[in-house]
Amino acid sequence: MTKPEHDAPTDGAQTPDTATQSDLATAARKSASKGVLMGTAVGIGSAAIVAALLYANRKRG
């Protein structure tokens, strides 16, 4: 029986290449920016509702 030249498997079980890592980083940034955008939109909407309720309940006169 012959000894294999390399001990590590060559079927992609090694660390991912830099192109895959950069794709994952880009996807993570896009996902994070969507979350920040949604959080900002919810905050602005909540502030608008509070302002409308305060305006509606103010005393006239």
Beta strands, then each sheet from edge to edge (+ up, - down):
end
